[in-house]
């Protein structure tokens, strides 16, 4: 084997083995991050600042990723979804800085975005079919893109909307395309991630032209991943998970 080929193989192996922060952060080549959701802004009624100690512990334990699933109602003014309160975003700025301090990638996610949430109550407008909801959704993402422009992708990514439900690919594409375009108008290089459809479980080939990364879920079998989950009706009656798995473990 010649030296040039040997060097290329060594470099390729090093890239695969490198920690997340050392690898290219693009839609085509994501590192294998490992980390957690932080829920301080998960719901408007429980809004509170992110905790620096959490970032410190996560880093000390060898993890390198946090996702911030958030409720957009936290940063709107007087309930008007078109009015963004910049002061309300300062605690998100703080989380991004904690990520920098502790070498943790921060992924900003709309768990409830204008027009859609997997949670209750449902949004009064529908992101997937309502052009105004799509416009406002894009407006919010544009504001985040302006705010964090220039922060490198190894530190920050945007995760568009948490777990779309029973949405077909063309509908998904049409709904989020304005937001992707709005982000790239402000910050052309920003790493954008799209959750899979059917509550994150299915990749969406129709999104490929948008050149976004995709994030799917390993929820199967749900009898294990959601056993006694408080937000899943009836999960407290599911059979206790066993090994080897028994039939019926996936309600």
C-alpha positions in Angstrom: 0.0 0.0 0.0 1.5 3.3 -1.0 2.2 6.1 1.5 -0.5 8.5 0.1 -3.2 5.9 0.4 -2.1 4.9 3.9 -2.1 8.5 5.0 -5.6 8.9 3.5 -6.9 5.9 5.4 -5.4 7.0 8.7 -6.9 10.5 8.2 -10.4 9.0 7.5 -10.2 6.8 10.6 -9.1 9.7 12.7 -12.1 11.7 11.5 -14.5 8.9 12.3 -13.0 8.4 15.8 -12.8 12.1 16.6 -15.2 13.6 19.1 -18.1 15.7 17.8 -16.5 19.1 18.2 -13.5 18.0 16.0 -15.6 16.8 13.0 -17.2 18.8 10.2 -20.6 20.0 11.1 -22.6 19.9 7.9 -26.0 18.4 6.8 -24.0 15.8 4.9 -21.6 14.9 7.7 -22.8 15.2 11.2 -20.7 14.1 14.1 -22.0 11.5 16.6 -23.0 13.9 19.4 -24.1 12.5 22.7 -26.2 14.4 25.2 -29.5 15.5 26.5 -32.6 17.7 26.2 -32.7 20.6 28.7 -36.3 21.5 29.6 -36.1 24.9 31.2 -38.1 26.5 28.3 -40.1 23.4 27.4 -43.5 25.0 28.3 -44.4 28.6 28.8 -45.9 28.0 32.2 -42.6 26.5 33.6 -40.2 29.0 31.9 -37.0 29.5 33.8 -33.3 30.2 33.0 -31.0 27.4 31.9 -28.6 26.2 34.6 -24.9 26.5 34.2 -24.3 23.6 36.5 -26.1 21.3 34.1 -23.6 22.2 31.4 -20.7 21.6 33.7 -21.9 18.2 34.7 -22.7 17.2 31.2 -19.2 18.1 30.1 -17.5 16.4 33.0 -19.4 13.2 32.3 -18.0 13.2 28.8 -21.1 14.3 26.8 -20.9 17.1 24.1 -24.5 17.9 23.1 -27.6 19.6 24.5 -30.9 20.2 22.7 -33.1 23.0 23.9 -36.8 22.1 23.1 -38.6 25.4 23.6 -42.1 27.0 23.5 -42.3 30.0 21.2 -44.9 31.7 23.5 -42.0 32.4 25.9 -40.5 35.0 23.6 -43.6 36.7 22.1 -45.0 40.0 23.4 -48.6 40.2 24.7 -49.6 36.9 23.1 -49.0 38.3 19.6 -47.1 35.7 17.6 -45.7 38.4 15.2 -44.1 40.4 18.0 -40.8 39.0 19.3 -39.6 40.2 22.7 -35.8 40.4 22.3 -35.3 40.6 26.1 -36.9 37.2 26.5 -34.2 35.7 24.3 -31.3 36.7 26.6 -31.6 33.5 28.7 -31.2 31.5 25.4 -28.1 33.6 24.7 -26.8 32.5 28.1 -27.3 28.8 27.2 -25.4 29.3 24.0 -22.6 30.8 25.9 -22.6 28.0 28.5 -22.2 25.6 25.5 -19.1 27.6 24.4 -17.7 27.6 27.9 -18.1 23.8 28.4 -17.4 22.7 24.8 -21.0 21.5 24.3 -22.9 21.8 21.0 -26.3 23.6 21.5 -29.2 22.7 19.2 -32.1 25.2 19.4 -35.4 23.5 18.8 -39.0 24.8 18.6 -40.9 22.2 20.6 -43.9 24.4 20.1 -43.5 26.6 17.0 -46.1 28.9 15.5 -48.6 26.5 14.1 -47.6 23.2 15.5 -46.8 21.3 18.7 -46.8 17.6 19.6 -48.0 18.7 23.1 -51.3 20.0 24.4 -53.0 22.3 23.9 -52.8 22.2 20.1 -51.9 25.4 18.2 -55.0 27.3 17.0 -53.4 27.6 13.5 -51.9 24.8 11.4 -48.3 25.0 10.2 -48.8 22.3 7.7 -51.7 24.0 5.8 -51.9 27.6 6.8 -49.8 30.1 4.8 -49.8 32.6 7.6 -48.6 30.1 10.1 -45.8 29.2 7.7 -44.9 32.9 7.3 -44.8 33.5 11.1 -42.8 30.3 11.7 -40.2 31.6 9.1 -40.2 35.0 10.8 -39.3 33.5 14.1 -36.5 31.4 12.7 -35.2 34.4 10.8 -35.0 36.3 14.1 -32.9 33.5 15.6 -30.7 33.3 12.6 -29.9 37.1 12.8 -29.3 36.8 16.5 -26.8 34.0 16.3 -25.2 34.7 12.9 -21.5 33.8 12.8 -21.5 31.3 15.6 -19.9 28.3 14.1 -21.8 25.1 13.4 -19.7 23.1 15.8 -21.3 25.2 18.5 -24.8 25.8 17.3 -27.5 24.2 15.1 -31.2 24.9 14.5 -33.7 22.0 14.8 -36.8 23.4 13.0 -39.8 21.7 14.8 -40.2 18.9 17.2 -41.7 15.6 15.9 -44.1 16.4 13.1 -47.1 14.0 13.2 -48.8 12.2 10.3 -47.4 14.6 7.7 -46.5 13.5 4.2 -43.3 14.5 2.6 -44.5 17.1 0.1 -46.6 18.8 2.9 -43.6 18.9 5.2 -41.4 20.3 2.5 -43.8 23.1 1.6 -44.4 24.1 5.2 -40.7 24.4 6.3 -39.2 25.6 3.0 -39.9 29.3 3.8 -38.2 28.9 7.2 -35.1 27.3 5.7 -34.9 30.1 3.2 -35.4 32.7 5.9 -32.6 31.2 8.0 -30.2 31.1 5.0 -31.0 34.6 4.0 -29.7 35.8 7.4 -27.0 33.1 7.9 -26.3 31.1 4.8 -24.0 28.5 6.5 -26.2 27.7 9.5 -26.6 24.0 10.2 -30.3 23.2 10.0 -31.9 19.9 11.3 -35.4 18.5 10.5 -37.0 15.9 12.7 -38.5 12.9 11.0 -42.2 12.7 10.3 -44.7 10.5 12.2 -43.4 11.9 15.5 -39.8 11.7 14.5 -39.8 8.1 13.4 -39.6 8.3 9.6 -37.0 10.1 7.5 -38.4 12.4 4.8 -36.7 12.0 1.4 -38.6 15.0 0.1 -36.6 17.3 2.3 -33.3 16.4 0.6 -33.4 19.4 -1.8 -33.4 21.7 1.2 -29.9 20.4 2.2 -30.9 20.0 5.8 -29.8 17.2 8.2 -32.5 14.9 9.5 -33.0 13.6 13.0 -35.1 10.5 13.7 -36.1 8.7 16.8 -35.4 5.2 18.2 -38.7 4.8 19.9 -39.4 1.2 18.8 -40.4 -0.8 20.7 -42.5 1.9 22.5 -43.3 -0.6 25.2 -39.7 0.0 26.4 -39.0 3.6 25.3 -42.3 4.9 26.7 -43.1 2.5 29.5 -45.1 4.4 32.1 -44.5 7.7 30.3 -46.9 10.2 31.9 -47.7 11.8 28.5 -48.8 8.5 26.9 -52.3 7.5 27.8 -52.6 3.9 29.0 -48.8 3.3 29.3 -49.2 2.5 33.0 -51.1 -0.7 31.9 -48.4 -1.9 29.6 -46.6 -5.1 30.6 -43.3 -4.7 32.4 -40.4 -4.9 29.8 -38.5 -8.2 29.9 -35.5 -9.7 28.2 -35.8 -11.4 25.8 -38.6 -9.3 24.5 -42.0 -10.8 24.6 -44.8 -10.4 22.0 -47.0 -7.4 22.5 -44.2 -5.2 23.9 -44.9 -2.6 21.3 -48.4 -1.2 21.9 
